[in-house]
Amino acid sequence: RCLQGLWQGLLVWQQATPSEFDLAYSDFLSLDISMLRLFETFLETTPQLTLVLAIILQSGQAEYYQWLGVGTSFVSISWALLDYHRALRTCLPAKSRLGWTAAAIYFLWNLLLLCPRLLAVALFSALFPQYIALHFLGLWLVLLLWVWLQRTDFMPGPASEWLYRATVATILYFSWFNVSDGHTRGRATIHLVFLLSDSILLVVTWVIYGPWLPTEVSLHMWLAVGGISFLVGLALRLGYYHWLHPSCRWEPDPVDRTRVDGPRSLSPCQSHQLLGNRRMTHLAQNFFPKAKDKGVLPGKGKVNGVL
């Protein structure tokens, strides 16, 4: 997808006036790349960052460049979430752009809520490295069951759908990710309370077994930083969803009625139709408040579900 996106970008750049098809196909690839980047972030970058934090807490010391790397990783994770949110916005019927203020607040609340969660997991890993795998597996199975109960219908086949659910469960271990429509606020609240309860249990573990950590590690300082970060992040999140989160009605238009989802393989007689990304449009419908119109998306069997 990245190579396809690069090649398509070069094609558009070489044209004095890019066609609507080329611009639509560029957006199509950009949406897939944004989601793949988000998956990579939570499957690779986030676990690595947690491991680095655990090592720093175990040793009780770190060089300045290590802290710089930790800060950069936090920023990159939050940026991936922001980029994914921006990609979903392009699927809105009104094509509303994410303003600078909304983008900054969205970035900050994700960063501030992510920090205490990763800190909680890292401290538990530093205290009980032999149990962190069991902790992750236990919560991951619960989250996987929760995703399955929401009856996701994102991929073209059962095997790929379960792979998608497993990936989403991994993301939910660290952060919020909406996968189905209806009652979004309730599910987000349940997920927040679930992660907060788990983090509180980990905090209790820190208080009981904190002396096991090196004396250079100030447990009270980390608890204060994590608590303040969570409260500020929660306040920003509530403010964002109250004032800045878009609401829309999903009305089908002529382009929506001819959307396809797959590689660029249209015949000349179809070249006037614009590509639309069914998967990302479906997720955008789940993510943003709306009155869903069943005529917007093609059926699952009518599209190419290549990710």
Backbone as CSV, one residue per row, in Angstrom:
resi,resn,N_x,N_y,N_z,CA_x,CA_y,CA_z,C_x,C_y,C_z
1,ARG,0.821,-1.195,0.000,0.000,0.000,0.000,0.869,1.265,0.000
2,CYS,1.950,1.243,0.769,2.829,2.420,0.808,3.468,2.676,-0.552
3,LEU,3.914,1.607,-1.219,4.500,1.765,-2.551,3.445,2.237,-3.549
4,GLN,2.232,1.682,-3.427,1.152,2.135,-4.300,0.849,3.612,-4.070
5,GLY,0.835,4.012,-2.791,0.573,5.407,-2.482,1.651,6.328,-3.014
6,LEU,2.929,5.897,-2.900,4.034,6.700,-3.425,3.938,6.838,-4.939
7,TRP,3.649,5.732,-5.614,3.537,5.760,-7.075,2.363,6.633,-7.516
8,GLN,1.241,6.511,-6.813,0.083,7.332,-7.163,0.369,8.811,-6.923
9,GLY,1.105,9.112,-5.842,1.472,10.497,-5.587,2.337,11.076,-6.686
10,LEU,3.266,10.274,-7.207,4.109,10.727,-8.319,3.276,10.970,-9.573
11,LEU,2.296,10.084,-9.814,1.430,10.266,-10.982,0.631,11.566,-10.881
12,VAL,0.103,11.834,-9.696,-0.671,13.063,-9.505,0.223,14.286,-9.625
13,TRP,1.434,14.198,-9.091,2.372,15.323,-9.125,2.777,15.672,-10.551
14,GLN,2.850,14.668,-11.415,3.263,14.901,-12.795,2.159,15.523,-13.647
15,GLN,0.930,15.508,-13.145,-0.183,16.051,-13.921,-0.394,17.523,-13.585
16,ALA,-0.574,18.343,-14.628,-0.841,19.761,-14.398,-2.181,19.945,-13.689
17,THR,-3.185,19.190,-14.118,-4.505,19.214,-13.480,-4.929,17.771,-13.227
18,PRO,-4.681,17.245,-12.016,-5.022,15.846,-11.731,-6.513,15.584,-11.919
19,SER,-6.817,14.411,-12.442,-8.212,14.025,-12.640,-8.867,13.693,-11.301
20,GLU,-10.194,13.738,-11.289,-10.922,13.390,-10.071,-10.663,11.947,-9.673
21,PHE,-10.518,11.085,-10.659,-10.254,9.679,-10.361,-8.921,9.516,-9.640
22,ASP,-7.865,10.187,-10.144,-6.546,10.067,-9.520,-6.548,10.640,-8.108
23,LEU,-7.231,11.756,-7.909,-7.313,12.335,-6.571,-8.093,11.423,-5.630
24,ALA,-9.186,10.833,-6.130,-9.983,9.925,-5.305,-9.198,8.664,-4.967
25,TYR,-8.430,8.164,-5.932,-7.638,6.963,-5.675,-6.513,7.260,-4.685
26,SER,-5.955,8.473,-4.731,-4.940,8.870,-3.753,-5.532,8.881,-2.348
27,ASP,-6.739,9.425,-2.213,-7.414,9.406,-0.916,-7.702,7.978,-0.470
28,PHE,-8.107,7.140,-1.413,-8.396,5.731,-1.124,-7.177,5.042,-0.505
29,LEU,-6.001,5.235,-1.125,-4.774,4.624,-0.611,-4.363,5.247,0.711
30,SER,-4.540,6.557,0.837,-4.170,7.238,2.073,-4.955,6.707,3.263
31,LEU,-6.226,6.388,3.062,-7.052,5.859,4.140,-6.555,4.494,4.604
32,ASP,-6.247,3.616,3.656,-5.725,2.298,4.024,-4.381,2.410,4.732
33,ILE,-3.508,3.286,4.229,-2.186,3.459,4.835,-2.319,3.985,6.258
34,SER,-3.264,4.882,6.485,-3.474,5.426,7.824,-3.859,4.336,8.812
35,MET,-4.758,3.440,8.397,-5.155,2.352,9.290,-4.008,1.367,9.514
36,LEU,-3.269,1.032,8.467,-2.130,0.126,8.612,-1.074,0.725,9.532
37,ARG,-0.867,2.036,9.442,0.088,2.703,10.323,-0.372,2.626,11.776
38,LEU,-1.674,2.771,11.990,-2.204,2.663,13.347,-2.004,1.258,13.895
39,PHE,-2.275,0.238,13.071,-2.062,-1.138,13.504,-0.596,-1.380,13.847
40,GLU,0.299,-0.909,12.992,1.727,-1.081,13.243,2.139,-0.397,14.540
41,THR,1.566,0.767,14.804,1.914,1.518,16.007,1.587,0.736,17.267
42,PHE,0.403,0.123,17.313,-0.007,-0.570,18.533,0.478,-2.015,18.596
43,LEU,0.888,-2.573,17.478,1.430,-3.930,17.497,2.939,-3.948,17.677
44,GLU,3.599,-2.839,17.387,5.060,-2.810,17.443,5.586,-1.695,18.343
45,THR,5.270,-0.451,18.028,5.842,0.682,18.756,5.413,0.711,20.213
46,THR,4.119,0.525,20.473,3.615,0.620,21.843,4.176,-0.469,22.758
47,PRO,4.190,-1.749,22.364,4.828,-2.753,23.230,6.314,-2.482,23.456
48,GLN,7.016,-2.022,22.423,8.433,-1.707,22.585,8.632,-0.563,23.566
49,LEU,7.784,0.451,23.488,7.879,1.574,24.423,7.623,1.110,25.852
50,THR,6.642,0.241,26.037,6.363,-0.298,27.372,7.559,-1.068,27.914
51,LEU,8.210,-1.844,27.059,9.393,-2.594,27.470,10.531,-1.660,27.869
52,VAL,10.749,-0.611,27.092,11.812,0.351,27.408,11.536,1.028,28.748
53,LEU,10.290,1.431,28.986,9.940,2.050,30.264,10.164,1.083,31.427
54,ALA,9.812,-0.188,31.235,10.017,-1.180,32.293,11.498,-1.354,32.602
55,ILE,12.334,-1.373,31.577,13.782,-1.508,31.783,14.336,-0.300,32.526
56,ILE,13.874,0.890,32.157,14.324,2.107,32.840,13.916,2.080,34.308
57,LEU,12.693,1.647,34.586,12.222,1.583,35.967,12.963,0.521,36.764
58,GLN,13.311,-0.595,36.134,14.064,-1.635,36.825,15.468,-1.183,37.171
59,SER,16.109,-0.495,36.229,17.491,-0.061,36.447,17.570,1.199,37.291
60,GLY,16.501,2.003,37.271,16.507,3.230,38.050,17.308,4.351,37.441
61,GLN,17.743,4.202,36.205,18.520,5.255,35.556,18.326,5.171,34.043
62,ALA,18.525,6.322,33.403,18.382,6.389,31.950,19.152,7.598,31.439
63,GLU,19.705,7.459,30.253,20.408,8.569,29.620,19.391,9.533,29.002
64,TYR,19.889,10.728,28.709,18.997,11.741,28.138,18.448,11.308,26.787
65,TYR,19.269,10.643,25.993,18.795,10.216,24.682,17.717,9.142,24.803
66,GLN,17.752,8.356,25.908,16.705,7.362,26.118,15.362,8.029,26.433
67,TRP,15.406,9.060,27.269,14.187,9.805,27.554,13.672,10.506,26.303
68,LEU,14.593,10.977,25.476,14.190,11.593,24.212,13.474,10.576,23.324
69,GLY,14.004,9.348,23.285,13.355,8.292,22.511,11.983,7.941,23.061
70,VAL,11.865,7.912,24.402,10.565,7.624,25.020,9.551,8.705,24.658
71,GLY,9.974,9.962,24.773,9.070,11.058,24.426,8.665,11.028,22.963
72,THR,9.627,10.728,22.094,9.326,10.645,20.662,8.336,9.526,20.372
73,SER,8.474,8.407,21.068,7.549,7.285,20.859,6.131,7.643,21.295
74,PHE,6.004,8.316,22.443,4.680,8.752,22.883,4.033,9.670,21.853
75,VAL,4.837,10.599,21.332,4.318,11.536,20.334,3.898,10.800,19.060
76,SER,4.709,9.822,18.633,4.392,9.097,17.391,3.118,8.275,17.536
77,ILE,2.885,7.691,18.717,1.660,6.918,18.934,0.440,7.831,18.883
78,SER,0.528,8.961,19.579,-0.590,9.905,19.569,-0.808,10.484,18.178
79,TRP,0.288,10.683,17.445,0.166,11.204,16.088,-0.529,10.192,15.172
80,ALA,-0.246,8.906,15.363,-0.917,7.874,14.565,-2.421,7.874,14.832
81,LEU,-2.808,8.069,16.094,-4.232,8.159,16.422,-4.871,9.385,15.778
82,LEU,-4.150,10.507,15.807,-4.663,11.724,15.178,-4.788,11.554,13.669
83,ASP,-3.796,10.927,13.052,-3.829,10.720,11.608,-4.988,9.804,11.214
84,TYR,-5.243,8.788,12.017,-6.373,7.892,11.759,-7.700,8.642,11.881
85,HIS,-7.797,9.489,12.903,-9.010,10.293,13.085,-9.207,11.248,11.907
86,ARG,-8.125,11.848,11.445,-8.204,12.743,10.280,-8.662,11.969,9.046
87,ALA,-8.155,10.739,8.893,-8.559,9.920,7.752,-10.049,9.598,7.805
88,LEU,-10.563,9.304,9.001,-11.992,9.033,9.124,-12.817,10.257,8.746
89,ARG,-12.304,11.435,9.076,-13.048,12.662,8.760,-13.210,12.853,7.261
90,THR,-12.257,12.376,6.476,-12.374,12.535,5.026,-13.510,11.697,4.463
91,CYS,-14.010,10.730,5.246,-15.137,9.910,4.798,-16.482,10.545,5.120
92,LEU,-16.472,11.667,5.854,-17.725,12.327,6.177,-18.376,12.887,4.920
93,PRO,-19.701,12.882,4.842,-20.376,13.440,3.665,-20.001,14.886,3.401
94,ALA,-19.840,15.703,4.471,-19.517,17.117,4.303,-18.032,17.350,4.099
95,LYS,-17.186,16.280,4.227,-15.746,16.392,4.068,-15.163,17.476,4.978
96,SER,-15.649,17.584,6.216,-15.177,18.626,7.123,-13.738,18.346,7.534
97,ARG,-12.926,19.383,7.460,-11.522,19.239,7.820,-11.342,19.388,9.328
98,LEU,-10.294,18.761,9.831,-9.977,18.849,11.249,-9.180,20.123,11.484
99,GLY,-9.755,21.070,12.220,-9.085,22.337,12.479,-7.884,22.166,13.389
100,TRP,-7.054,23.215,13.435,-5.840,23.143,14.246,-6.169,22.984,15.730
101,THR,-7.164,23.707,16.205,-7.524,23.609,17.623,-8.043,22.219,17.960
102,ALA,-8.950,21.708,17.134,-9.490,20.368,17.365,-8.393,19.311,17.275
103,ALA,-7.484,19.467,16.305,-6.389,18.503,16.154,-5.474,18.518,17.370
104,ALA,-5.163,19.718,17.875,-4.282,19.824,19.041,-4.918,19.193,20.270
105,ILE,-6.211,19.450,20.476,-6.896,18.884,21.641,-7.016,17.368,21.511
106,TYR,-7.349,16.891,20.317,-7.451,15.446,20.104,-6.103,14.771,20.349
107,PHE,-5.036,15.381,19.848,-3.693,14.838,20.048,-3.343,14.808,21.531
108,LEU,-3.637,15.897,22.244,-3.250,15.999,23.652,-4.017,15.020,24.527
109,TRP,-5.329,14.876,24.299,-6.055,13.981,25.199,-5.657,12.530,24.971
110,ASN,-5.354,12.172,23.744,-4.847,10.821,23.507,-3.489,10.616,24.164
111,LEU,-2.619,11.621,24.052,-1.296,11.531,24.664,-1.398,11.433,26.182
112,LEU,-2.231,12.279,26.785,-2.327,12.332,28.243,-3.022,11.107,28.828
113,LEU,-3.937,10.487,28.093,-4.563,9.254,28.580,-3.700,8.031,28.304
114,LEU,-2.887,8.106,27.272,-2.012,6.982,26.947,-0.856,6.880,27.939
115,CYS,-0.331,8.021,28.375,0.834,8.021,29.275,0.590,7.241,30.566
116,PRO,-0.483,7.520,31.330,-0.683,6.749,32.563,-0.950,5.271,32.316
117,ARG,-1.597,4.938,31.200,-1.859,3.523,30.912,-0.556,2.776,30.664
118,LEU,0.304,3.342,29.831,1.589,2.690,29.562,2.464,2.679,30.805
119,LEU,2.381,3.735,31.602,3.155,3.774,32.842,2.704,2.677,33.797
120,ALA,1.391,2.456,33.884,0.871,1.404,34.753,1.377,0.034,34.318
121,VAL,1.287,-0.239,33.023,1.738,-1.535,32.510,3.247,-1.680,32.669
122,ALA,3.993,-0.600,32.437,5.452,-0.656,32.550,5.889,-0.901,33.988
123,LEU,5.242,-0.258,34.944,5.598,-0.472,36.346,5.279,-1.898,36.783
124,PHE,4.152,-2.423,36.327,3.840,-3.817,36.640,4.871,-4.746,36.011
125,SER,5.296,-4.423,34.792,6.320,-5.234,34.125,7.637,-5.170,34.875
126,ALA,7.967,-3.993,35.416,9.216,-3.853,36.162,9.180,-4.641,37.465
127,LEU,8.009,-4.679,38.102,7.891,-5.399,39.369,7.760,-6.907,39.160
128,PHE,6.926,-7.306,38.209,6.647,-8.726,37.969,6.787,-9.042,36.483
129,PRO,7.995,-9.070,35.970,8.170,-9.350,34.533,7.657,-10.723,34.130
130,GLN,7.601,-11.660,35.084,7.156,-13.011,34.749,5.638,-13.107,34.620
131,TYR,4.908,-12.084,35.076,3.450,-12.133,35.044,2.818,-11.203,34.006
132,ILE,3.605,-10.347,33.391,3.022,-9.374,32.470,2.377,-10.061,31.268
133,ALA,2.961,-11.178,30.814,2.370,-11.897,29.681,0.991,-12.451,30.052
134,LEU,0.858,-12.973,31.287,-0.439,-13.476,31.734,-1.449,-12.340,31.864
135,HIS,-0.976,-11.199,32.365,-1.855,-10.037,32.496,-2.379,-9.599,31.130
136,PHE,-1.471,-9.504,30.167,-1.888,-9.088,28.829,-2.836,-10.110,28.209
137,LEU,-2.494,-11.396,28.324,-3.318,-12.434,27.710,-4.720,-12.455,28.312
138,GLY,-4.805,-12.301,29.645,-6.113,-12.307,30.292,-6.996,-11.165,29.820
139,LEU,-6.442,-9.945,29.824,-7.221,-8.796,29.369,-7.508,-8.866,27.875
140,TRP,-6.540,-9.354,27.112,-6.720,-9.438,25.662,-7.855,-10.387,25.299
141,LEU,-7.966,-11.510,26.004,-9.054,-12.452,25.739,-10.410,-11.829,26.067
142,VAL,-10.468,-11.083,27.170,-11.716,-10.402,27.524,-12.094,-9.380,26.459
143,LEU,-11.108,-8.610,26.005,-11.361,-7.592,24.986,-11.718,-8.228,23.640
144,LEU,-11.081,-9.357,23.324,-11.411,-10.067,22.086,-12.854,-10.559,22.121
145,LEU,-13.279,-11.080,23.261,-14.670,-11.508,23.413,-15.612,-10.324,23.246
146,TRP,-15.230,-9.188,23.803,-16.060,-7.985,23.700,-16.202,-7.535,22.241
147,VAL,-15.094,-7.571,21.507,-15.135,-7.197,20.089,-16.012,-8.177,19.313
148,TRP,-15.888,-9.458,19.613,-16.703,-10.472,18.926,-18.187,-10.269,19.212
149,LEU,-18.531,-9.909,20.450,-19.927,-9.681,20.806,-20.516,-8.479,20.073
150,GLN,-19.661,-7.583,19.596,-20.138,-6.431,18.829,-20.390,-6.780,17.365
151,ARG,-20.117,-8.037,16.988,-20.431,-8.552,15.646,-19.827,-7.674,14.550
152,THR,-18.530,-7.512,14.609,-17.847,-6.724,13.589,-17.980,-7.396,12.223
153,ASP,-18.049,-6.573,11.201,-18.207,-7.068,9.828,-17.321,-6.216,8.927
154,PHE,-16.014,-6.316,9.143,-15.071,-5.403,8.500,-14.307,-6.040,7.349
155,MET,-13.964,-7.317,7.477,-13.147,-8.000,6.484,-14.007,-8.937,5.632
156,PRO,-13.470,-9.398,4.477,-14.279,-10.203,3.558,-14.480,-11.652,3.972
157,GLY,-13.625,-12.198,4.853,-13.730,-13.604,5.218,-13.607,-13.809,6.713
158,PRO,-14.029,-14.977,7.231,-13.971,-15.239,8.675,-12.555,-15.184,9.241
159,ALA,-11.574,-15.764,8.527,-10.202,-15.787,9.039,-9.643,-14.374,9.171
160,SER,-9.797,-13.574,8.126,-9.290,-12.201,8.181,-10.076,-11.363,9.184
161,GLU,-11.353,-11.683,9.379,-12.152,-10.947,10.363,-11.655,-11.215,11.777
162,TRP,-11.288,-12.465,12.065,-10.750,-12.777,13.386,-9.369,-12.152,13.583
163,LEU,-8.581,-12.062,12.530,-7.298,-11.366,12.627,-7.517,-9.892,12.939
164,TYR,-8.500,-9.305,12.298,-8.848,-7.909,12.567,-9.306,-7.743,14.014
165,ARG,-10.145,-8.653,14.506,-10.624,-8.571,15.888,-9.479,-8.709,16.879
166,ALA,-8.534,-9.600,16.583,-7.378,-9.770,17.464,-6.542,-8.497,17.514
167,THR,-6.391,-7.840,16.364,-5.639,-6.588,16.320,-6.352,-5.499,17.103
168,VAL,-7.668,-5.408,16.940,-8.445,-4.408,17.668,-8.363,-4.651,19.172
169,ALA,-8.404,-5.913,19.596,-8.291,-6.229,21.022,-6.952,-5.761,21.579
170,THR,-5.895,-5.866,20.780,-4.584,-5.378,21.211,-4.599,-3.863,21.371
171,ILE,-5.231,-3.161,20.430,-5.333,-1.704,20.541,-6.130,-1.321,21.785
172,LEU,-7.230,-2.036,22.038,-8.077,-1.723,23.187,-7.362,-1.957,24.511
173,TYR,-6.342,-2.773,24.522,-5.551,-2.979,25.738,-4.865,-1.680,26.161
174,PHE,-4.570,-0.830,25.185,-3.868,0.422,25.465,-4.752,1.653,25.306
175,SER,-5.666,1.646,24.335,-6.412,2.855,24.002,-7.781,2.478,23.452
176,TRP,-8.605,3.500,23.198,-9.963,3.294,22.700,-9.967,3.149,21.182
177,PHE,-10.815,2.239,20.684,-10.972,2.035,19.245,-12.392,1.561,18.997
178,ASN,-13.169,2.336,18.258,-14.568,2.002,18.020,-14.702,1.103,16.794
179,VAL,-15.494,0.035,16.912,-15.596,-0.936,15.815,-17.021,-1.204,15.360
180,SER,-18.022,-0.654,16.035,-19.403,-0.912,15.625,-20.254,0.314,15.903
181,ASP,-21.398,0.376,15.237,-22.241,1.554,15.356,-23.225,1.404,16.503
182,GLY,-23.743,2.538,16.953,-24.740,2.532,18.005,-24.135,2.474,19.396
183,HIS,-24.639,3.293,20.327,-24.224,3.280,21.734,-22.710,3.481,21.891
184,THR,-22.139,4.338,21.059,-20.693,4.559,21.127,-20.279,5.126,22.474
185,ARG,-21.060,6.077,22.985,-20.714,6.688,24.268,-20.707,5.650,25.384
186,GLY,-21.680,4.743,25.373,-21.727,3.718,26.403,-20.546,2.770,26.328
187,ARG,-20.186,2.338,25.118,-19.043,1.433,24.975,-17.745,2.137,25.354
188,ALA,-17.613,3.403,24.974,-16.403,4.147,25.335,-16.288,4.287,26.847
189,THR,-17.417,4.502,27.518,-17.407,4.612,28.980,-17.035,3.287,29.622
190,ILE,-17.606,2.200,29.109,-17.270,0.873,29.639,-15.781,0.594,29.479
191,HIS,-15.243,0.904,28.314,-13.823,0.658,28.066,-12.958,1.514,28.983
192,LEU,-13.327,2.783,29.166,-12.551,3.665,30.037,-12.564,3.163,31.475
193,VAL,-13.736,2.771,31.961,-13.845,2.255,33.331,-13.064,0.955,33.476
194,PHE,-13.106,0.114,32.447,-12.383,-1.161,32.488,-10.878,-0.931,32.598
195,LEU,-10.332,-0.067,31.736,-8.893,0.205,31.795,-8.517,0.940,33.072
196,LEU,-9.385,1.854,33.525,-9.096,2.575,34.768,-9.074,1.621,35.953
197,SER,-10.019,0.682,36.001,-10.045,-0.298,37.093,-8.793,-1.160,37.080
198,ASP,-8.390,-1.586,35.889,-7.172,-2.382,35.787,-5.959,-1.581,36.237
199,SER,-5.885,-0.322,35.832,-4.749,0.515,36.221,-4.739,0.763,37.724
200,ILE,-5.921,0.912,38.333,-5.987,1.100,39.784,-5.468,-0.139,40.504
201,LEU,-5.818,-1.316,40.000,-5.282,-2.549,40.592,-3.764,-2.585,40.490
202,LEU,-3.241,-2.119,39.361,-1.793,-2.069,39.208,-1.182,-1.049,40.152
203,VAL,-1.887,0.069,40.382,-1.404,1.077,41.330,-1.325,0.488,42.735
204,VAL,-2.332,-0.286,43.117,-2.303,-0.946,44.427,-1.094,-1.868,44.527
205,THR,-0.789,-2.555,43.434,0.395,-3.414,43.405,1.660,-2.594,43.592
206,TRP,1.725,-1.424,42.958,2.902,-0.563,43.127,3.076,-0.179,44.595
207,VAL,1.946,0.213,45.233,2.021,0.684,46.618,2.522,-0.424,47.537
208,ILE,2.075,-1.655,47.280,2.456,-2.772,48.149,3.890,-3.217,47.900
209,TYR,4.273,-3.300,46.620,5.575,-3.859,46.273,6.539,-2.816,45.729
210,GLY,6.215,-1.534,45.885,7.076,-0.475,45.380,8.506,-0.526,45.884
211,PRO,8.763,-0.898,47.166,10.154,-0.963,47.644,11.048,-1.881,46.832
212,TRP,10.479,-2.779,46.035,11.313,-3.648,45.206,12.025,-2.865,44.113
213,LEU,11.475,-1.697,43.759,12.109,-0.897,42.723,13.355,-0.217,43.273
214,PRO,14.289,0.176,42.404,15.483,0.889,42.867,15.112,2.174,43.594
215,THR,15.957,2.599,44.518,15.674,3.803,45.302,15.630,5.050,44.433
216,GLU,16.262,4.998,43.249,16.252,6.168,42.372,14.875,6.430,41.776
217,VAL,13.997,5.418,41.807,12.668,5.564,41.227,11.719,6.115,42.287
218,SER,11.196,7.312,42.078,10.264,7.943,43.009,8.847,7.506,42.663
219,LEU,8.328,6.571,43.440,7.002,6.034,43.158,5.935,7.105,43.283
220,HIS,6.039,7.953,44.315,5.042,9.002,44.520,5.038,9.989,43.355
221,MET,6.218,10.266,42.817,6.288,11.191,41.688,5.573,10.602,40.472
222,TRP,5.821,9.313,40.186,5.182,8.678,39.042,3.669,8.608,39.218
223,LEU,3.218,8.326,40.438,1.782,8.277,40.690,1.140,9.644,40.481
224,ALA,1.815,10.694,40.962,1.278,12.047,40.802,1.216,12.442,39.329
225,VAL,2.295,12.157,38.601,2.329,12.491,37.172,1.241,11.729,36.416
226,GLY,1.112,10.427,36.715,0.096,9.627,36.041,-1.315,10.089,36.353
227,GLY,-1.572,10.417,37.629,-2.910,10.874,38.011,-3.284,12.198,37.368
228,ILE,-2.359,13.156,37.393,-2.629,14.458,36.778,-2.820,14.309,35.273
229,SER,-1.977,13.488,34.651,-2.085,13.264,33.212,-3.451,12.680,32.857
230,PHE,-3.924,11.723,33.652,-5.221,11.108,33.373,-6.361,12.111,33.518
231,LEU,-6.346,12.903,34.586,-7.433,13.850,34.825,-7.490,14.931,33.748
232,VAL,-6.323,15.466,33.380,-6.292,16.494,32.336,-6.713,15.895,30.993
233,GLY,-6.205,14.691,30.688,-6.580,14.037,29.439,-8.067,13.740,29.368
234,LEU,-8.649,13.297,30.487,-10.085,13.013,30.514,-10.897,14.290,30.309
235,ALA,-10.461,15.388,30.939,-11.160,16.664,30.763,-11.104,17.121,29.307
236,LEU,-9.939,16.993,28.673,-9.813,17.378,27.268,-10.658,16.478,26.369
237,ARG,-10.712,15.207,26.701,-11.523,14.278,25.898,-13.002,14.637,25.977
238,LEU,-13.486,14.908,27.185,-14.886,15.286,27.344,-15.181,16.593,26.617
239,GLY,-14.254,17.554,26.722,-14.446,18.819,26.031,-14.454,18.657,24.524
240,TYR,-13.573,17.797,24.026,-13.523,17.580,22.577,-14.831,16.988,22.063
241,TYR,-15.311,15.940,22.723,-16.522,15.281,22.237,-17.770,16.137,22.451
242,HIS,-17.701,17.077,23.381,-18.863,17.936,23.616,-18.945,19.078,22.609
243,TRP,-17.792,19.666,22.248,-17.808,20.865,21.418,-17.223,20.686,20.016
244,LEU,-16.302,19.754,19.827,-15.550,19.708,18.574,-15.804,18.470,17.726
245,HIS,-16.429,17.444,18.293,-16.663,16.211,17.542,-17.819,16.422,16.577
246,PRO,-17.634,16.132,15.263,-18.696,16.422,14.290,-19.846,15.434,14.374
247,SER,-21.037,15.937,14.088,-22.224,15.105,13.917,-22.699,15.277,12.485
248,CYS,-23.232,14.224,11.914,-23.652,14.315,10.515,-24.726,13.284,10.228
249,ARG,-25.473,13.567,9.156,-26.402,12.577,8.612,-25.741,11.916,7.424
250,TRP,-25.849,10.622,7.352,-25.234,9.881,6.245,-26.242,9.753,5.117
251,GLU,-26.122,10.648,4.147,-27.021,10.636,3.003,-26.276,10.112,1.786
252,PRO,-26.828,9.161,1.048,-26.158,8.656,-0.142,-26.169,9.691,-1.251
253,ASP,-25.087,9.753,-2.017,-25.044,10.608,-3.180,-24.673,9.754,-4.381
254,PRO,-24.653,10.319,-5.592,-24.355,9.503,-6.772,-23.030,8.779,-6.685
255,VAL,-22.036,9.403,-6.047,-20.733,8.746,-5.931,-20.820,7.567,-4.982
256,ASP,-21.507,7.762,-3.837,-21.627,6.689,-2.858,-22.302,5.461,-3.447
257,ARG,-23.228,5.664,-4.349,-23.977,4.533,-4.900,-23.125,3.682,-5.827
258,THR,-21.968,4.207,-6.246,-21.126,3.452,-7.177,-19.784,3.122,-6.565
259,ARG,-19.685,3.171,-5.223,-18.399,2.952,-4.586,-17.953,1.511,-4.691
260,VAL,-16.631,1.374,-4.831,-16.005,0.063,-4.811,-14.857,0.121,-3.842
261,ASP,-14.325,-1.007,-3.509,-13.235,-1.058,-2.543,-12.257,-2.116,-2.986
262,GLY,-11.144,-1.716,-3.551,-10.179,-2.692,-4.006,-9.118,-2.040,-4.837
263,PRO,-8.247,-2.817,-5.483,-7.177,-2.258,-6.281,-7.710,-1.534,-7.505
264,ARG,-6.860,-0.747,-8.121,-7.261,0.061,-9.269,-7.369,-0.834,-10.497
265,SER,-8.587,-1.243,-10.814,-8.766,-2.181,-11.919,-10.054,-1.882,-12.675
266,LEU,-10.357,-0.584,-12.863,-11.569,-0.218,-13.572,-11.331,-0.236,-15.070
267,SER,-12.329,-0.666,-15.819,-12.248,-0.637,-17.273,-12.453,0.792,-17.750
268,PRO,-12.089,1.143,-19.005,-12.246,2.506,-19.486,-13.665,3.037,-19.355
269,CYS,-14.665,2.192,-19.548,-16.034,2.680,-19.476,-16.446,3.004,-18.049
270,GLN,-15.645,2.572,-17.034,-15.964,2.840,-15.638,-15.088,3.934,-15.057
271,SER,-14.210,4.516,-15.831,-13.209,5.426,-15.290,-13.808,6.699,-14.726
272,HIS,-15.080,7.000,-15.065,-15.684,8.218,-14.542,-16.175,8.038,-13.117
273,GLN,-16.247,6.790,-12.624,-16.704,6.554,-11.272,-15.554,6.764,-10.299
274,LEU,-15.866,7.365,-9.154,-14.837,7.665,-8.175,-14.742,6.546,-7.158
275,LEU,-13.516,6.268,-6.754,-13.292,5.231,-5.760,-13.670,5.739,-4.375
276,GLY,-14.219,4.852,-3.571,-14.471,5.150,-2.176,-14.006,3.977,-1.345
277,ASN,-13.479,4.226,-0.170,-12.938,3.173,0.671,-14.042,2.654,1.591
278,ARG,-14.606,1.474,1.260,-15.736,0.946,2.021,-15.394,0.724,3.481
279,ARG,-14.202,0.177,3.747,-13.843,-0.148,5.122,-13.771,1.104,5.986
280,MET,-13.057,2.130,5.487,-12.898,3.336,6.281,-14.213,4.108,6.388
281,THR,-15.020,4.089,5.338,-16.330,4.731,5.419,-17.186,4.045,6.476
282,HIS,-17.109,2.710,6.526,-17.861,1.954,7.531,-17.400,2.334,8.932
283,LEU,-16.088,2.440,9.149,-15.578,2.828,10.456,-15.949,4.264,10.789
284,ALA,-15.940,5.145,9.791,-16.333,6.532,10.026,-17.792,6.613,10.452
285,GLN,-18.643,5.781,9.855,-20.048,5.751,10.253,-20.199,5.286,11.696
286,ASN,-19.324,4.378,12.127,-19.360,3.926,13.514,-18.844,4.997,14.462
287,PHE,-17.860,5.771,13.993,-17.143,6.692,14.870,-17.901,7.989,15.093
288,PHE,-18.604,8.473,14.066,-19.262,9.761,14.157,-20.766,9.578,14.331
289,PRO,-21.422,10.405,15.176,-22.875,10.335,15.338,-23.569,10.577,14.006
290,LYS,-24.631,9.813,13.722,-25.275,9.925,12.430,-26.616,9.226,12.445
291,ALA,-27.372,9.419,11.413,-28.532,8.587,11.107,-28.129,7.754,9.916
292,LYS,-27.851,6.491,10.117,-27.217,5.661,9.094,-28.194,5.322,7.979
293,ASP,-27.755,5.502,6.753,-28.551,5.146,5.577,-27.996,3.859,5.004
294,LYS,-28.817,2.840,4.921,-28.355,1.536,4.468,-27.914,1.536,3.021
295,GLY,-28.275,2.593,2.279,-27.933,2.608,0.868,-26.567,3.156,0.580
296,VAL,-25.827,3.584,1.606,-24.545,4.234,1.368,-23.485,3.241,0.946
297,LEU,-23.430,2.100,1.612,-22.336,1.172,1.388,-22.777,-0.003,0.549
298,PRO,-21.884,-0.505,-0.295,-22.203,-1.711,-1.038,-22.149,-2.915,-0.136
299,GLY,-22.737,-3.994,-0.569,-22.707,-5.214,0.215,-21.319,-5.782,0.303
300,LYS,-21.120,-6.607,1.314,-19.787,-7.146,1.553,-19.307,-7.998,0.398
301,GLY,-20.184,-8.701,-0.249,-19.771,-9.555,-1.347,-19.523,-8.811,-2.630
302,LYS,-19.818,-7.481,-2.686,-19.672,-6.716,-3.906,-18.371,-5.945,-3.951
303,VAL,-17.517,-6.136,-2.965,-16.300,-5.348,-2.908,-15.108,-6.263,-2.783
304,ASN,-13.958,-5.693,-3.081,-12.701,-6.394,-2.879,-12.159,-5.966,-1.536
305,GLY,-12.070,-6.862,-0.585,-11.707,-6.493,0.769,-10.233,-6.540,1.048
306,VAL,-9.372,-6.370,0.049,-7.935,-6.388,0.285,-7.568,-5.212,1.154
307,LEU,-6.806,-5.424,2.210,-6.426,-4.345,3.110,-5.161,-3.700,2.591
